[in-house]
């Protein structure tokens, strides 16, 4: 019997997300995430060739995307899995000016691009994510204790 909590070792619903949802919402969100994870692991990287992302890649993005969903729920004031261009823009704007590394910002954008590619293929979103990285992360300087400030080159 498949593990209802994990898929290939990846937690389907993160604890912070589960803590915010009603039982009914949790069931819906779990199914939504399970479908996304199956797609990402099996065919998400190159759908036309049936090539998925590595488990470690998906695992990292899963936690980043959980943060995005919680951001959307805060913005909307309620639970939803209907993501929009405005949600992605607002989140990336916040991430771009947040106190985090350039690498973390880049990984969050990559995770969003994967998520919205899945949404497009599922016909649940018409969000074009090609602009996300360039629009908000170009020329944003982030401090790093290990080296001088970095600038994302575009």
SVG drawing of the C-alpha trace seen along z (x, -y; Angstrom):
<svg xmlns="http://www.w3.org/2000/svg" viewBox="-14 -46 48 48">
<polyline fill="none" stroke="black" stroke-width="0.4" points="0.0,0.0 1.4,-3.4 2.5,-5.8 -0.2,-8.4 2.3,-10.9 5.2,-10.5 5.9,-9.9 9.3,-8.5 10.5,-9.8 9.1,-13.3 6.6,-14.6 3.5,-15.4 2.1,-18.1 4.6,-19.9 3.7,-20.3 3.4,-24.1 0.8,-23.8 -1.1,-21.0 -1.3,-23.0 -3.2,-25.7 -5.8,-23.6 -9.2,-22.1 -9.6,-18.4 -11.4,-19.0 -8.8,-21.4 -6.0,-19.0 -7.6,-16.2 -7.9,-18.5 -4.3,-19.9 -2.8,-16.5 -4.4,-15.2 -3.3,-18.4 0.3,-18.0 0.4,-14.2 -0.6,-14.8 2.1,-17.5 4.8,-15.3 3.9,-12.3 4.2,-14.5 7.4,-16.2 9.1,-12.9 7.9,-10.9 7.7,-13.3 8.1,-16.9 11.6,-17.6 11.0,-16.6 7.4,-15.6 7.7,-14.7 10.4,-12.2 8.9,-11.0 11.8,-12.2 11.2,-13.4 13.3,-15.4 15.6,-13.8 14.0,-13.0 16.4,-15.4 15.5,-18.2 11.7,-17.7 12.2,-17.4 13.9,-20.8 11.3,-22.4 8.5,-20.9 9.4,-22.9 9.8,-26.1 6.5,-25.6 4.8,-25.0 6.0,-28.5 4.5,-29.9 1.1,-28.3 1.1,-29.6 2.0,-33.1 -1.0,-32.8 -3.3,-31.7 -2.2,-34.8 -2.7,-37.1 -6.2,-35.6 -7.2,-35.3 -8.2,-31.7 -7.1,-28.3 -6.9,-27.9 -5.0,-25.9 -6.0,-28.3 -2.8,-30.2 -2.6,-33.3 0.0,-35.4 -0.6,-38.1 0.2,-35.5 3.5,-34.6 4.4,-38.2 3.7,-39.3 5.6,-36.3 8.7,-36.9 8.6,-40.6 8.7,-39.7 11.4,-37.1 13.5,-39.5 13.6,-42.1 13.8,-39.6 16.8,-38.8 17.9,-35.6 20.7,-34.5 20.8,-34.9 20.9,-31.1 17.7,-30.7 15.9,-33.3 16.9,-31.5 15.8,-28.1 12.4,-29.6 11.9,-30.9 12.9,-27.5 10.3,-25.8 7.6,-28.2 8.4,-27.6 8.1,-23.9 4.8,-24.3 3.3,-26.5 4.5,-24.3 2.5,-21.5 -0.5,-23.8 -0.3,-24.7 -0.2,-21.1 -3.1,-20.4 -5.1,-23.3 -5.5,-24.9 -3.4,-28.0 -2.4,-30.1 0.5,-31.8 3.5,-32.5 6.5,-32.3 9.2,-33.1 9.5,-36.7 9.8,-35.9 13.6,-35.7 14.5,-38.6 11.8,-40.9 12.5,-40.8 15.9,-39.4 18.1,-41.3 20.5,-43.6 19.2,-42.9 22.1,-42.8 22.1,-40.4 24.6,-40.4 26.5,-37.2 28.7,-36.7 31.1,-34.5 31.8,-36.8 31.1,-40.4 27.6,-41.2 26.4,-39.4 24.5,-40.7 22.4,-38.5 23.5,-38.9 20.9,-39.0"/>
</svg>
